[in-house]
Amino acid sequence: MTQNKKDLSPRVQAGLGLAGIVQVAFAFLAFWDLAHREADEVRGPKAAWIPAILVNWIGPASYFLFGIRR
């Protein structure tokens, strides 16, 4: 079931590339927000959110949904 990247259509390759760019941008925004937020505005220690944000899609989404005190 494994396919080589060359075997994928150009449309699928572009979609995967775009998804990768969006994922990196999402993680970047989460890191930027974490760096610019005070410690008392974040649930839990800020250092614990760094490795969590590195988990694809789930980490940045978890940070924005659960990590910020409102």
mmCIF file as Biopython writes it, N, C-alpha, C and O atoms, coordinates in Angstrom:
data_model
#
loop_
_atom_site.group_PDB
_atom_site.id
_atom_site.type_symbol
_atom_site.label_atom_id
_atom_site.label_alt_id
_atom_site.label_comp_id
_atom_site.label_asym_id
_atom_site.label_entity_id
_atom_site.label_seq_id
_atom_site.pdbx_PDB_ins_code
_atom_site.Cartn_x
_atom_site.Cartn_y
_atom_site.Cartn_z
_atom_site.occupancy
_atom_site.B_iso_or_equiv
_atom_site.auth_seq_id
_atom_site.auth_asym_id
_atom_site.pdbx_PDB_model_num
ATOM 1   N N  . MET A ? 1  ? 0.811   -1.175 0.000  1.0 0.0 1  A 1 
ATOM 2   C CA . MET A ? 1  ? 0.000   0.000  0.000  1.0 0.0 1  A 1 
ATOM 3   C C  . MET A ? 1  ? 0.867   1.255  0.000  1.0 0.0 1  A 1 
ATOM 4   O O  . MET A ? 1  ? 0.356   2.347  -0.247 1.0 0.0 1  A 1 
ATOM 5   N N  . THR A ? 2  ? 2.140   1.130  0.265  1.0 0.0 2  A 1 
ATOM 6   C CA . THR A ? 2  ? 3.023   2.279  0.262  1.0 0.0 2  A 1 
ATOM 7   C C  . THR A ? 2  ? 3.246   2.764  -1.162 1.0 0.0 2  A 1 
ATOM 8   O O  . THR A ? 2  ? 3.549   1.979  -2.061 1.0 0.0 2  A 1 
ATOM 9   N N  . GLN A ? 3  ? 3.090   4.076  -1.353 1.0 0.0 3  A 1 
ATOM 10  C CA . GLN A ? 3  ? 3.321   4.649  -2.669 1.0 0.0 3  A 1 
ATOM 11  C C  . GLN A ? 3  ? 4.518   5.571  -2.608 1.0 0.0 3  A 1 
ATOM 12  O O  . GLN A ? 3  ? 4.806   6.197  -1.588 1.0 0.0 3  A 1 
ATOM 13  N N  . ASN A ? 4  ? 5.203   5.633  -3.727 1.0 0.0 4  A 1 
ATOM 14  C CA . ASN A ? 4  ? 6.294   6.559  -3.872 1.0 0.0 4  A 1 
ATOM 15  C C  . ASN A ? 4  ? 5.709   7.934  -4.168 1.0 0.0 4  A 1 
ATOM 16  O O  . ASN A ? 4  ? 4.656   8.034  -4.797 1.0 0.0 4  A 1 
ATOM 17  N N  . LYS A ? 5  ? 6.374   8.983  -3.725 1.0 0.0 5  A 1 
ATOM 18  C CA . LYS A ? 5  ? 5.867   10.329 -3.965 1.0 0.0 5  A 1 
ATOM 19  C C  . LYS A ? 5  ? 5.726   10.606 -5.456 1.0 0.0 5  A 1 
ATOM 20  O O  . LYS A ? 5  ? 4.836   11.349 -5.870 1.0 0.0 5  A 1 
ATOM 21  N N  . LYS A ? 6  ? 6.590   10.019 -6.254 1.0 0.0 6  A 1 
ATOM 22  C CA . LYS A ? 6  ? 6.538   10.229 -7.702 1.0 0.0 6  A 1 
ATOM 23  C C  . LYS A ? 6  ? 5.296   9.592  -8.320 1.0 0.0 6  A 1 
ATOM 24  O O  . LYS A ? 6  ? 4.863   9.993  -9.400 1.0 0.0 6  A 1 
ATOM 25  N N  . ASP A ? 7  ? 4.731   8.613  -7.646 1.0 0.0 7  A 1 
ATOM 26  C CA . ASP A ? 7  ? 3.548   7.931  -8.167 1.0 0.0 7  A 1 
ATOM 27  C C  . ASP A ? 7  ? 2.260   8.722  -7.924 1.0 0.0 7  A 1 
ATOM 28  O O  . ASP A ? 7  ? 1.228   8.402  -8.513 1.0 0.0 7  A 1 
ATOM 29  N N  . LEU A ? 8  ? 2.301   9.732  -7.081 1.0 0.0 8  A 1 
ATOM 30  C CA . LEU A ? 8  ? 1.117   10.522 -6.780 1.0 0.0 8  A 1 
ATOM 31  C C  . LEU A ? 8  ? 0.900   11.567 -7.871 1.0 0.0 8  A 1 
ATOM 32  O O  . LEU A ? 8  ? 1.848   12.050 -8.490 1.0 0.0 8  A 1 
ATOM 33  N N  . SER A ? 9  ? -0.352  11.898 -8.086 1.0 0.0 9  A 1 
ATOM 34  C CA . SER A ? 9  ? -0.658  12.910 -9.093 1.0 0.0 9  A 1 
ATOM 35  C C  . SER A ? 9  ? -0.175  14.280 -8.613 1.0 0.0 9  A 1 
ATOM 36  O O  . SER A ? 9  ? -0.032  14.497 -7.410 1.0 0.0 9  A 1 
ATOM 37  N N  . PRO A ? 10 ? 0.072   15.195 -9.534 1.0 0.0 10 A 1 
ATOM 38  C CA . PRO A ? 10 ? 0.503   16.534 -9.129 1.0 0.0 10 A 1 
ATOM 39  C C  . PRO A ? 10 ? -0.501  17.231 -8.222 1.0 0.0 10 A 1 
ATOM 40  O O  . PRO A ? 10 ? -0.109  18.002 -7.346 1.0 0.0 10 A 1 
ATOM 41  N N  . ARG A ? 11 ? -1.772  16.975 -8.414 1.0 0.0 11 A 1 
ATOM 42  C CA . ARG A ? 11 ? -2.806  17.579 -7.570 1.0 0.0 11 A 1 
ATOM 43  C C  . ARG A ? 11 ? -2.699  17.079 -6.131 1.0 0.0 11 A 1 
ATOM 44  O O  . ARG A ? 11 ? -2.826  17.864 -5.191 1.0 0.0 11 A 1 
ATOM 45  N N  . VAL A ? 12 ? -2.466  15.786 -5.955 1.0 0.0 12 A 1 
ATOM 46  C CA . VAL A ? 12 ? -2.307  15.207 -4.623 1.0 0.0 12 A 1 
ATOM 47  C C  . VAL A ? 12 ? -1.018  15.718 -3.980 1.0 0.0 12 A 1 
ATOM 48  O O  . VAL A ? 12 ? -1.004  16.025 -2.788 1.0 0.0 12 A 1 
ATOM 49  N N  . GLN A ? 13 ? 0.055   15.814 -4.750 1.0 0.0 13 A 1 
ATOM 50  C CA . GLN A ? 13 ? 1.318   16.344 -4.229 1.0 0.0 13 A 1 
ATOM 51  C C  . GLN A ? 13 ? 1.145   17.782 -3.751 1.0 0.0 13 A 1 
ATOM 52  O O  . GLN A ? 13 ? 1.662   18.154 -2.697 1.0 0.0 13 A 1 
ATOM 53  N N  . ALA A ? 14 ? 0.425   18.584 -4.513 1.0 0.0 14 A 1 
ATOM 54  C CA . ALA A ? 14 ? 0.185   19.975 -4.120 1.0 0.0 14 A 1 
ATOM 55  C C  . ALA A ? 14 ? -0.656  20.036 -2.849 1.0 0.0 14 A 1 
ATOM 56  O O  . ALA A ? 14 ? -0.397  20.858 -1.970 1.0 0.0 14 A 1 
ATOM 57  N N  . GLY A ? 15 ? -1.655  19.174 -2.748 1.0 0.0 15 A 1 
ATOM 58  C CA . GLY A ? 15 ? -2.486  19.140 -1.551 1.0 0.0 15 A 1 
ATOM 59  C C  . GLY A ? 15 ? -1.696  18.752 -0.318 1.0 0.0 15 A 1 
ATOM 60  O O  . GLY A ? 15 ? -1.875  19.339 0.749  1.0 0.0 15 A 1 
ATOM 61  N N  . LEU A ? 16 ? -0.823  17.766 -0.458 1.0 0.0 16 A 1 
ATOM 62  C CA . LEU A ? 16 ? 0.010   17.356 0.670  1.0 0.0 16 A 1 
ATOM 63  C C  . LEU A ? 16 ? 0.993   18.456 1.055  1.0 0.0 16 A 1 
ATOM 64  O O  . LEU A ? 16 ? 1.253   18.684 2.236  1.0 0.0 16 A 1 
ATOM 65  N N  . GLY A ? 17 ? 1.530   19.130 0.053  1.0 0.0 17 A 1 
ATOM 66  C CA . GLY A ? 17 ? 2.430   20.250 0.327  1.0 0.0 17 A 1 
ATOM 67  C C  . GLY A ? 17 ? 1.725   21.374 1.061  1.0 0.0 17 A 1 
ATOM 68  O O  . GLY A ? 17 ? 2.266   21.942 2.010  1.0 0.0 17 A 1 
ATOM 69  N N  . LEU A ? 18 ? 0.528   21.690 0.625  1.0 0.0 18 A 1 
ATOM 70  C CA . LEU A ? 18 ? -0.255  22.732 1.280  1.0 0.0 18 A 1 
ATOM 71  C C  . LEU A ? 18 ? -0.605  22.339 2.717  1.0 0.0 18 A 1 
ATOM 72  O O  . LEU A ? 18 ? -0.533  23.168 3.623  1.0 0.0 18 A 1 
ATOM 73  N N  . ALA A ? 19 ? -0.980  21.084 2.922  1.0 0.0 19 A 1 
ATOM 74  C CA . ALA A ? 19 ? -1.285  20.611 4.278  1.0 0.0 19 A 1 
ATOM 75  C C  . ALA A ? 19 ? -0.055  20.716 5.182  1.0 0.0 19 A 1 
ATOM 76  O O  . ALA A ? 19 ? -0.174  21.064 6.356  1.0 0.0 19 A 1 
ATOM 77  N N  . GLY A ? 20 ? 1.112   20.417 4.640  1.0 0.0 20 A 1 
ATOM 78  C CA . GLY A ? 20 ? 2.348   20.542 5.411  1.0 0.0 20 A 1 
ATOM 79  C C  . GLY A ? 20 ? 2.648   21.983 5.783  1.0 0.0 20 A 1 
ATOM 80  O O  . GLY A ? 20 ? 3.076   22.264 6.902  1.0 0.0 20 A 1 
ATOM 81  N N  . ILE A ? 21 ? 2.424   22.896 4.846  1.0 0.0 21 A 1 
ATOM 82  C CA . ILE A ? 21 ? 2.657   24.317 5.115  1.0 0.0 21 A 1 
ATOM 83  C C  . ILE A ? 21 ? 1.690   24.818 6.189  1.0 0.0 21 A 1 
ATOM 84  O O  . ILE A ? 21 ? 2.092   25.557 7.088  1.0 0.0 21 A 1 
ATOM 85  N N  . VAL A ? 22 ? 0.428   24.425 6.100  1.0 0.0 22 A 1 
ATOM 86  C CA . VAL A ? 22 ? -0.567  24.842 7.094  1.0 0.0 22 A 1 
ATOM 87  C C  . VAL A ? 22 ? -0.208  24.278 8.465  1.0 0.0 22 A 1 
ATOM 88  O O  . VAL A ? 22 ? -0.348  24.970 9.473  1.0 0.0 22 A 1 
ATOM 89  N N  . GLN A ? 23 ? 0.247   23.046 8.513  1.0 0.0 23 A 1 
ATOM 90  C CA . GLN A ? 23 ? 0.624   22.423 9.783  1.0 0.0 23 A 1 
ATOM 91  C C  . GLN A ? 23 ? 1.796   23.160 10.425 1.0 0.0 23 A 1 
ATOM 92  O O  . GLN A ? 23 ? 1.778   23.423 11.628 1.0 0.0 23 A 1 
ATOM 93  N N  . VAL A ? 24 ? 2.807   23.493 9.638  1.0 0.0 24 A 1 
ATOM 94  C CA . VAL A ? 24 ? 3.968   24.220 10.170 1.0 0.0 24 A 1 
ATOM 95  C C  . VAL A ? 24 ? 3.551   25.612 10.637 1.0 0.0 24 A 1 
ATOM 96  O O  . VAL A ? 24 ? 4.009   26.075 11.681 1.0 0.0 24 A 1 
ATOM 97  N N  . ALA A ? 25 ? 2.691   26.281 9.877  1.0 0.0 25 A 1 
ATOM 98  C CA . ALA A ? 25 ? 2.214   27.613 10.269 1.0 0.0 25 A 1 
ATOM 99  C C  . ALA A ? 25 ? 1.410   27.543 11.566 1.0 0.0 25 A 1 
ATOM 100 O O  . ALA A ? 25 ? 1.549   28.415 12.424 1.0 0.0 25 A 1 
ATOM 101 N N  . PHE A ? 26 ? 0.589   26.537 11.716 1.0 0.0 26 A 1 
ATOM 102 C CA . PHE A ? 26 ? -0.215  26.344 12.929 1.0 0.0 26 A 1 
ATOM 103 C C  . PHE A ? 26 ? 0.696   26.156 14.142 1.0 0.0 26 A 1 
ATOM 104 O O  . PHE A ? 26 ? 0.462   26.750 15.194 1.0 0.0 26 A 1 
ATOM 105 N N  . ALA A ? 27 ? 1.731   25.335 13.995 1.0 0.0 27 A 1 
ATOM 106 C CA . ALA A ? 27 ? 2.674   25.119 15.094 1.0 0.0 27 A 1 
ATOM 107 C C  . ALA A ? 27 ? 3.449   26.404 15.390 1.0 0.0 27 A 1 
ATOM 108 O O  . ALA A ? 27 ? 3.675   26.737 16.553 1.0 0.0 27 A 1 
ATOM 109 N N  . PHE A ? 28 ? 3.858   27.128 14.340 1.0 0.0 28 A 1 
ATOM 110 C CA . PHE A ? 28 ? 4.575   28.377 14.540 1.0 0.0 28 A 1 
ATOM 111 C C  . PHE A ? 28 ? 3.723   29.372 15.332 1.0 0.0 28 A 1 
ATOM 112 O O  . PHE A ? 28 ? 4.216   30.009 16.263 1.0 0.0 28 A 1 
ATOM 113 N N  . LEU A ? 29 ? 2.460   29.503 14.967 1.0 0.0 29 A 1 
ATOM 114 C CA . LEU A ? 29 ? 1.568   30.417 15.675 1.0 0.0 29 A 1 
ATOM 115 C C  . LEU A ? 29 ? 1.399   30.021 17.142 1.0 0.0 29 A 1 
ATOM 116 O O  . LEU A ? 29 ? 1.344   30.882 18.020 1.0 0.0 29 A 1 
ATOM 117 N N  . ALA A ? 30 ? 1.319   28.723 17.401 1.0 0.0 30 A 1 
ATOM 118 C CA . ALA A ? 30 ? 1.201   28.259 18.787 1.0 0.0 30 A 1 
ATOM 119 C C  . ALA A ? 30 ? 2.470   28.590 19.573 1.0 0.0 30 A 1 
ATOM 120 O O  . ALA A ? 30 ? 2.390   29.052 20.712 1.0 0.0 30 A 1 
ATOM 121 N N  . PHE A ? 31 ? 3.640   28.356 18.973 1.0 0.0 31 A 1 
ATOM 122 C CA . PHE A ? 31 ? 4.894   28.697 19.652 1.0 0.0 31 A 1 
ATOM 123 C C  . PHE A ? 31 ? 5.011   30.206 19.870 1.0 0.0 31 A 1 
ATOM 124 O O  . PHE A ? 31 ? 5.449   30.645 20.933 1.0 0.0 31 A 1 
ATOM 125 N N  . TRP A ? 32 ? 4.626   30.993 18.881 1.0 0.0 32 A 1 
ATOM 126 C CA . TRP A ? 32 ? 4.700   32.445 18.998 1.0 0.0 32 A 1 
ATOM 127 C C  . TRP A ? 32 ? 3.793   32.935 20.124 1.0 0.0 32 A 1 
ATOM 128 O O  . TRP A ? 32 ? 4.186   33.772 20.937 1.0 0.0 32 A 1 
ATOM 129 N N  . ASP A ? 33 ? 2.578   32.400 20.157 1.0 0.0 33 A 1 
ATOM 130 C CA . ASP A ? 33 ? 1.636   32.781 21.201 1.0 0.0 33 A 1 
ATOM 131 C C  . ASP A ? 33 ? 2.162   32.386 22.578 1.0 0.0 33 A 1 
ATOM 132 O O  . ASP A ? 33 ? 2.082   33.164 23.529 1.0 0.0 33 A 1 
ATOM 133 N N  . LEU A ? 34 ? 2.695   31.181 22.676 1.0 0.0 34 A 1 
ATOM 134 C CA . LEU A ? 34 ? 3.241   30.709 23.959 1.0 0.0 34 A 1 
ATOM 135 C C  . LEU A ? 34 ? 4.392   31.600 24.423 1.0 0.0 34 A 1 
ATOM 136 O O  . LEU A ? 34 ? 4.496   31.908 25.610 1.0 0.0 34 A 1 
ATOM 137 N N  . ALA A ? 35 ? 5.237   32.008 23.515 1.0 0.0 35 A 1 
ATOM 138 C CA . ALA A ? 35 ? 6.387   32.837 23.872 1.0 0.0 35 A 1 
ATOM 139 C C  . ALA A ? 35 ? 5.971   34.238 24.320 1.0 0.0 35 A 1 
ATOM 140 O O  . ALA A ? 35 ? 6.645   34.844 25.153 1.0 0.0 35 A 1 
ATOM 141 N N  . HIS A ? 36 ? 4.888   34.748 23.786 1.0 0.0 36 A 1 
ATOM 142 C CA . HIS A ? 36 ? 4.473   36.108 24.091 1.0 0.0 36 A 1 
ATOM 143 C C  . HIS A ? 36 ? 3.414   36.201 25.189 1.0 0.0 36 A 1 
ATOM 144 O O  . HIS A ? 36 ? 2.963   37.297 25.522 1.0 0.0 36 A 1 
ATOM 145 N N  . ARG A ? 37 ? 3.026   35.095 25.734 1.0 0.0 37 A 1 
ATOM 146 C CA . ARG A ? 37 ? 2.016   35.081 26.791 1.0 0.0 37 A 1 
ATOM 147 C C  . ARG A ? 37 ? 2.694   34.960 28.153 1.0 0.0 37 A 1 
ATOM 148 O O  . ARG A ? 37 ? 3.712   34.282 28.290 1.0 0.0 37 A 1 
ATOM 149 N N  . GLU A ? 38 ? 2.123   35.619 29.152 1.0 0.0 38 A 1 
ATOM 150 C CA . GLU A ? 38 ? 2.635   35.514 30.523 1.0 0.0 38 A 1 
ATOM 151 C C  . GLU A ? 38 ? 2.342   34.107 31.060 1.0 0.0 38 A 1 
ATOM 152 O O  . GLU A ? 38 ? 1.397   33.453 30.621 1.0 0.0 38 A 1 
ATOM 153 N N  . ALA A ? 39 ? 3.151   33.657 32.002 1.0 0.0 39 A 1 
ATOM 154 C CA . ALA A ? 39 ? 3.003   32.310 32.556 1.0 0.0 39 A 1 
ATOM 155 C C  . ALA A ? 39 ? 1.656   32.106 33.245 1.0 0.0 39 A 1 
ATOM 156 O O  . ALA A ? 39 ? 1.114   31.001 33.231 1.0 0.0 39 A 1 
ATOM 157 N N  . ASP A ? 40 ? 1.119   33.159 33.843 1.0 0.0 40 A 1 
ATOM 158 C CA . ASP A ? 40 ? -0.161  32.997 34.527 1.0 0.0 40 A 1 
ATOM 159 C C  . ASP A ? 40 ? -1.348  32.954 33.560 1.0 0.0 40 A 1 
ATOM 160 O O  . ASP A ? 40 ? -2.475  32.699 33.986 1.0 0.0 40 A 1 
ATOM 161 N N  . GLU A ? 41 ? -1.117  33.194 32.287 1.0 0.0 41 A 1 
ATOM 162 C CA . GLU A ? 41 ? -2.170  33.105 31.276 1.0 0.0 41 A 1 
ATOM 163 C C  . GLU A ? 41 ? -2.208  31.735 30.593 1.0 0.0 41 A 1 
ATOM 164 O O  . GLU A ? 41 ? -3.055  31.488 29.734 1.0 0.0 41 A 1 
ATOM 165 N N  . VAL A ? 42 ? -1.291  30.853 30.976 1.0 0.0 42 A 1 
ATOM 166 C CA . VAL A ? 42 ? -1.181  29.520 30.369 1.0 0.0 42 A 1 
ATOM 167 C C  . VAL A ? 42 ? -1.474  28.480 31.429 1.0 0.0 42 A 1 
ATOM 168 O O  . VAL A ? 42 ? -0.981  28.569 32.554 1.0 0.0 42 A 1 
ATOM 169 N N  . ARG A ? 43 ? -2.279  27.490 31.066 1.0 0.0 43 A 1 
ATOM 170 C CA . ARG A ? 43 ? -2.556  26.387 31.995 1.0 0.0 43 A 1 
ATOM 171 C C  . ARG A ? 43 ? -1.361  25.452 32.012 1.0 0.0 43 A 1 
ATOM 172 O O  . ARG A ? 43 ? -0.921  24.973 30.967 1.0 0.0 43 A 1 
ATOM 173 N N  . GLY A ? 44 ? -0.845  25.198 33.184 1.0 0.0 44 A 1 
ATOM 174 C CA . GLY A ? 44 ? 0.317   24.338 33.327 1.0 0.0 44 A 1 
ATOM 175 C C  . GLY A ? 44 ? 1.596   25.106 33.030 1.0 0.0 44 A 1 
ATOM 176 O O  . GLY A ? 44 ? 1.553   26.275 32.646 1.0 0.0 44 A 1 
ATOM 177 N N  . PRO A ? 45 ? 2.727   24.448 33.208 1.0 0.0 45 A 1 
ATOM 178 C CA . PRO A ? 45 ? 4.000   25.122 32.936 1.0 0.0 45 A 1 
ATOM 179 C C  . PRO A ? 45 ? 4.205   25.339 31.429 1.0 0.0 45 A 1 
ATOM 180 O O  . PRO A ? 45 ? 3.889   24.472 30.614 1.0 0.0 45 A 1 
ATOM 181 N N  . LYS A ? 46 ? 4.731   26.495 31.088 1.0 0.0 46 A 1 
ATOM 182 C CA . LYS A ? 46 ? 4.961   26.817 29.680 1.0 0.0 46 A 1 
ATOM 183 C C  . LYS A ? 46 ? 5.915   25.806 29.034 1.0 0.0 46 A 1 
ATOM 184 O O  . LYS A ? 46 ? 5.751   25.455 27.865 1.0 0.0 46 A 1 
ATOM 185 N N  . ALA A ? 47 ? 6.903   25.343 29.792 1.0 0.0 47 A 1 
ATOM 186 C CA . ALA A ? 47 ? 7.882   24.393 29.245 1.0 0.0 47 A 1 
ATOM 187 C C  . ALA A ? 47 ? 7.228   23.068 28.845 1.0 0.0 47 A 1 
ATOM 188 O O  . ALA A ? 47 ? 7.717   22.384 27.946 1.0 0.0 47 A 1 
ATOM 189 N N  . ALA A ? 48 ? 6.147   22.710 29.495 1.0 0.0 48 A 1 
ATOM 190 C CA . ALA A ? 48 ? 5.463   21.456 29.158 1.0 0.0 48 A 1 
ATOM 191 C C  . ALA A ? 48 ? 4.723   21.564 27.829 1.0 0.0 48 A 1 
ATOM 192 O O  . ALA A ? 48 ? 4.487   20.552 27.169 1.0 0.0 48 A 1 
ATOM 193 N N  . TRP A ? 49 ? 4.357   22.775 27.434 1.0 0.0 49 A 1 
ATOM 194 C CA . TRP A ? 49 ? 3.626   22.949 26.173 1.0 0.0 49 A 1 
ATOM 195 C C  . TRP A ? 49 ? 4.546   22.868 24.953 1.0 0.0 49 A 1 
ATOM 196 O O  . TRP A ? 49 ? 4.075   22.617 23.844 1.0 0.0 49 A 1 
ATOM 197 N N  . ILE A ? 50 ? 5.840   23.075 25.144 1.0 0.0 50 A 1 
ATOM 198 C CA . ILE A ? 50 ? 6.761   23.052 24.002 1.0 0.0 50 A 1 
ATOM 199 C C  . ILE A ? 50 ? 6.757   21.693 23.304 1.0 0.0 50 A 1 
ATOM 200 O O  . ILE A ? 50 ? 6.523   21.646 22.097 1.0 0.0 50 A 1 
ATOM 201 N N  . PRO A ? 51 ? 7.006   20.582 24.010 1.0 0.0 51 A 1 
ATOM 202 C CA . PRO A ? 51 ? 6.950   19.294 23.294 1.0 0.0 51 A 1 
ATOM 203 C C  . PRO A ? 51 ? 5.535   18.934 22.851 1.0 0.0 51 A 1 
ATOM 204 O O  . PRO A ? 51 ? 5.356   18.242 21.849 1.0 0.0 51 A 1 
ATOM 205 N N  . ALA A ? 52 ? 4.530   19.399 23.590 1.0 0.0 52 A 1 
ATOM 206 C CA . ALA A ? 52 ? 3.147   19.087 23.202 1.0 0.0 52 A 1 
ATOM 207 C C  . ALA A ? 52 ? 2.797   19.720 21.867 1.0 0.0 52 A 1 
ATOM 208 O O  . ALA A ? 52 ? 2.106   19.107 21.053 1.0 0.0 52 A 1 
ATOM 209 N N  . ILE A ? 53 ? 3.262   20.934 21.633 1.0 0.0 53 A 1 
ATOM 210 C CA . ILE A ? 53 ? 2.965   21.627 20.383 1.0 0.0 53 A 1 
ATOM 211 C C  . ILE A ? 53 ? 3.617   20.924 19.197 1.0 0.0 53 A 1 
ATOM 212 O O  . ILE A ? 53 ? 3.140   21.044 18.069 1.0 0.0 53 A 1 
ATOM 213 N N  . LEU A ? 54 ? 4.689   20.199 19.439 1.0 0.0 54 A 1 
ATOM 214 C CA . LEU A ? 54 ? 5.382   19.496 18.348 1.0 0.0 54 A 1 
ATOM 215 C C  . LEU A ? 54 ? 4.599   18.307 17.795 1.0 0.0 54 A 1 
ATOM 216 O O  . LEU A ? 54 ? 4.937   17.791 16.730 1.0 0.0 54 A 1 
ATOM 217 N N  . VAL A ? 55 ? 3.572   17.870 18.494 1.0 0.0 55 A 1 
ATOM 218 C CA . VAL A ? 55 ? 2.751   16.755 18.010 1.0 0.0 55 A 1 
ATOM 219 C C  . VAL A ? 55 ? 1.852   17.286 16.892 1.0 0.0 55 A 1 
ATOM 220 O O  . VAL A ? 55 ? 1.074   18.218 17.095 1.0 0.0 55 A 1 
ATOM 221 N N  . ASN A ? 56 ? 1.971   16.685 15.722 1.0 0.0 56 A 1 
ATOM 222 C CA . ASN A ? 56 ? 1.269   17.179 14.535 1.0 0.0 56 A 1 
ATOM 223 C C  . ASN A ? 56 ? -0.200  17.431 14.794 1.0 0.0 56 A 1 
ATOM 224 O O  . ASN A ? 56 ? -0.899  16.577 15.340 1.0 0.0 56 A 1 
ATOM 225 N N  . TRP A ? 57 ? -0.663  18.586 14.409 1.0 0.0 57 A 1 
ATOM 226 C CA . TRP A ? 57 ? -2.046  19.052 14.467 1.0 0.0 57 A 1 
ATOM 227 C C  . TRP A ? 57 ? -2.634  19.021 15.873 1.0 0.0 57 A 1 
ATOM 228 O O  . TRP A ? 57 ? -3.232  20.003 16.313 1.0 0.0 57 A 1 
ATOM 229 N N  . ILE A ? 58 ? -2.474  17.923 16.573 1.0 0.0 58 A 1 
ATOM 230 C CA . ILE A ? 58 ? -3.102  17.762 17.885 1.0 0.0 58 A 1 
ATOM 231 C C  . ILE A ? 58 ? -2.474  18.700 18.913 1.0 0.0 58 A 1 
ATOM 232 O O  . ILE A ? 58 ? -3.184  19.281 19.734 1.0 0.0 58 A 1 
ATOM 233 N N  . GLY A ? 59 ? -1.181  18.851 18.877 1.0 0.0 59 A 1 
ATOM 234 C CA . GLY A ? 59 ? -0.497  19.694 19.850 1.0 0.0 59 A 1 
ATOM 235 C C  . GLY A ? 59 ? -0.904  21.158 19.775 1.0 0.0 59 A 1 
ATOM 236 O O  . GLY A ? 59 ? -1.338  21.722 20.779 1.0 0.0 59 A 1 
ATOM 237 N N  . PRO A ? 60 ? -0.775  21.796 18.595 1.0 0.0 60 A 1 
ATOM 238 C CA . PRO A ? 60 ? -1.202  23.200 18.512 1.0 0.0 60 A 1 
ATOM 239 C C  . PRO A ? 60 ? -2.691  23.380 18.796 1.0 0.0 60 A 1 
ATOM 240 O O  . PRO A ? 60 ? -3.085  24.353 19.439 1.0 0.0 60 A 1 
ATOM 241 N N  . ALA A ? 61 ? -3.510  22.461 18.329 1.0 0.0 61 A 1 
ATOM 242 C CA . ALA A ? 61 ? -4.943  22.558 18.584 1.0 0.0 61 A 1 
ATOM 243 C C  . ALA A ? 61 ? -5.225  22.445 20.084 1.0 0.0 61 A 1 
ATOM 244 O O  . ALA A ? 61 ? -6.053  23.184 20.616 1.0 0.0 61 A 1 
ATOM 245 N N  . SER A ? 62 ? -4.545  21.529 20.763 1.0 0.0 62 A 1 
ATOM 246 C CA . SER A ? 62 ? -4.721  21.375 22.212 1.0 0.0 62 A 1 
ATOM 247 C C  . SER A ? 62 ? -4.289  22.630 22.953 1.0 0.0 62 A 1 
ATOM 248 O O  . SER A ? 62 ? -4.934  23.055 23.912 1.0 0.0 62 A 1 
ATOM 249 N N  . TYR A ? 63 ? -3.183  23.220 22.494 1.0 0.0 63 A 1 
ATOM 250 C CA . TYR A ? 63 ? -2.716  24.444 23.147 1.0 0.0 63 A 1 
ATOM 251 C C  . TYR A ? 63 ? -3.763  25.547 23.019 1.0 0.0 63 A 1 
ATOM 252 O O  . TYR A ? 63 ? -4.104  26.188 24.012 1.0 0.0 63 A 1 
ATOM 253 N N  . PHE A ? 64 ? -4.271  25.773 21.822 1.0 0.0 64 A 1 
ATOM 254 C CA . PHE A ? 64 ? -5.239  26.847 21.627 1.0 0.0 64 A 1 
ATOM 255 C C  . PHE A ? 64 ? -6.581  26.549 22.307 1.0 0.0 64 A 1 
ATOM 256 O O  . PHE A ? 64 ? -7.263  27.473 22.751 1.0 0.0 64 A 1 
ATOM 257 N N  . LEU A ? 65 ? -6.966  25.273 22.391 1.0 0.0 65 A 1 
ATOM 258 C CA . LEU A ? 65 ? -8.245  24.933 23.014 1.0 0.0 65 A 1 
ATOM 259 C C  . LEU A ? 65 ? -8.177  24.847 24.538 1.0 0.0 65 A 1 
ATOM 260 O O  . LEU A ? 65 ? -9.092  25.293 25.229 1.0 0.0 65 A 1 
ATOM 261 N N  . PHE A ? 66 ? -7.089  24.271 25.061 1.0 0.0 66 A 1 
ATOM 262 C CA . PHE A ? 66 ? -7.013  23.975 26.486 1.0 0.0 66 A 1 
ATOM 263 C C  . PHE A ? 66 ? -5.880  24.681 27.226 1.0 0.0 66 A 1 
ATOM 264 O O  . PHE A ? 66 ? -5.931  24.779 28.452 1.0 0.0 66 A 1 
ATOM 265 N N  . GLY A ? 67 ? -4.883  25.165 26.542 1.0 0.0 67 A 1 
ATOM 266 C CA . GLY A ? 67 ? -3.702  25.704 27.201 1.0 0.0 67 A 1 
ATOM 267 C C  . GLY A ? 67 ? -3.775  27.159 27.591 1.0 0.0 67 A 1 
ATOM 268 O O  . GLY A ? 67 ? -2.994  27.620 28.423 1.0 0.0 67 A 1 
ATOM 269 N N  . ILE A ? 68 ? -4.711  27.895 26.997 1.0 0.0 68 A 1 
ATOM 270 C CA . ILE A ? 68 ? -4.801  29.317 27.271 1.0 0.0 68 A 1 
ATOM 271 C C  . ILE A ? 68 ? -5.924  29.576 28.261 1.0 0.0 68 A 1 
ATOM 272 O O  . ILE A ? 68 ? -7.058  29.139 28.066 1.0 0.0 68 A 1 
ATOM 273 N N  . ARG A ? 69 ? -5.592  30.288 29.318 1.0 0.0 69 A 1 
ATOM 274 C CA . ARG A ? 69 ? -6.630  30.677 30.287 1.0 0.0 69 A 1 
ATOM 275 C C  . ARG A ? 69 ? -7.416  31.838 29.711 1.0 0.0 69 A 1 
ATOM 276 O O  . ARG A ? 69 ? -6.845  32.794 29.186 1.0 0.0 69 A 1 
ATOM 277 N N  . ARG A ? 70 ? -8.717  31.743 29.815 1.0 0.0 70 A 1 
ATOM 278 C CA . ARG A ? 70 ? -9.564  32.811 29.306 1.0 0.0 70 A 1 
ATOM 279 C C  . ARG A ? 70 ? -10.274 33.490 30.436 1.0 0.0 70 A 1 
ATOM 280 O O  . ARG A ? 70 ? -11.041 34.425 30.209 1.0 0.0 70 A 1 
#
